[in-house]
Amino acid sequence: MKDISTNDSNLLVMVIDTNPFEWEHPSAPLKLNEALQHILAFMNAHLAGRHDNKLAVIASHVGVRYNGKFLYPTPNEPIPGGKVPTKKDANAYQSFKVVNEAVLEGVERLLRDPKPTLEEKDLGSSKIAASLSLGLCYINQTLKLDALGHIKPRILVLTVSPDSSSDYIPIMNCIFSAQKANIPIDVCKIWGEDAVFLQQAAHITEGIYMRPNDPRGLLQVLMFSFLPDMFARSYLYLPGQDQVDFRAACFCHKKIVDIGFVCSVCLSIFCSFSPVCSTCRTKFAFQPLLNPARRLGAKAGVSNPGSPRPSTPTTPSQ
C-alpha cells in the first residue's frame, strides 16, 4: 500500500461465511451464534478505532439463489408515512446498536429461508467468489465518492467452507483485481483444512492468512491479528505464511491438480492433454511426451506400437 498516513480512514469489508452445512456439523467446535458474538465485538472495535472508519458486511451463503448478500449497510426500504422508527438505548452506543441489529437480523433472515438442498451443497461451498466481487464493487463505488483519497480499503474473509474448484477462475479474477487496486485481502480460516485459493489471495495481495489453533478464541485472533490497519501493520510483527499452496484447478473438470497442461495462448490449465484448447480453440501441432516406460523402450531399440519399422537397405549378393 502506498501513501498511507494516520489521517486516513479505514473501510473494512467483511465477508462472513454462513454455510449452514458447516456451522451445523456435529464436529464444529463453534456454533454460528457464538461466532457472531465474537464478530460483532470485532466490528465495534473497528468502528471505535476512528470516528470516520467505515464498515460493510457481506454474507456468503450456499445455494443458487445467493450470490452474496449485504448485511450492512442495508438498502433503505420505503416505509409508509415517510418516518423511520428508531429505538434508542441510553446504555448502548447508537452506531454499534445499528450495526449489530442489522447483521443479526440479516443472518436470521438467511437462516429462515429454506435450507439449501444436498444437490446445491454438492455444487460447491459458499459463494466466496461472488461475495468478493460484491465487496470490490462496493469499494470501487466508495472510493469514487472520496474526493480527497483518504479512505484505505481492505477485505477480511471469515470462512469455514472448503475450497470449491468451480470458483477458481472467479476467485483468481478477484485476486488480481484487488492486487491492481492495492486492496489487501485478509483471510481467517476458522477451522478445517487450509483454503488453497484464499491462501493465494492473501499472499498475492499482501494480506494476512491465519487459521486459529482454537476457534473458541476467535475474538482474540481477530483483535490482535486483523484489527490493525495498514499503517499500524508496518510497525507490528504479524503472523505470516511459511508455505503457500499454489495449486490450481483445471478448466476441464474443475479439479485441483499438481501437474497439468497449460495452453500457451490463454494460459488455461487442463489435467490431461487435449489437441484443441476448449477455452480459446487453439490447435496444438505437437504431441505430448511419451511416458518413461515407452521412452526407455525407444532407447533400447524397441519400436513403439503402431510406428513404422525402419527399413534396412539390402546389399546385392556378389
RAHU-V120588 format. One record per run of one state. SS is the DSSP state (h for helix, s for strand, l for the rest). FROM is the first residue (numbers start at 0). LEN is the number of residues. If there is no record, write none. Layout:
# RAHU-V120588
ss=SS from=FROM len=LEN
ss=SS from=FROM len=LEN
This chain:
# RAHU-V120588
ss=l from=0 len=8
ss=s from=8 len=9
ss=l from=17 len=2
ss=h from=19 len=4
ss=l from=23 len=8
ss=h from=31 len=18
ss=l from=49 len=4
ss=s from=53 len=7
ss=l from=60 len=8
ss=s from=68 len=4
ss=l from=72 len=21
ss=h from=93 len=19
ss=l from=112 len=5
ss=h from=117 len=5
ss=l from=122 len=5
ss=h from=127 len=18
ss=l from=145 len=5
ss=s from=150 len=9
ss=l from=159 len=5
ss=h from=164 len=16
ss=l from=180 len=3
ss=s from=183 len=6
ss=l from=189 len=6
ss=h from=195 len=9
ss=l from=204 len=4
ss=s from=208 len=2
ss=l from=210 len=4
ss=h from=214 len=12
ss=l from=226 len=3
ss=h from=229 len=4
ss=l from=233 len=14
ss=s from=247 len=2
ss=l from=249 len=6
ss=s from=255 len=2
ss=l from=257 len=3
ss=s from=260 len=2
ss=l from=262 len=6
ss=s from=268 len=2
ss=l from=270 len=5
ss=s from=275 len=1
ss=l from=276 len=6
ss=s from=282 len=1
ss=l from=283 len=8
ss=h from=291 len=8
ss=l from=299 len=19
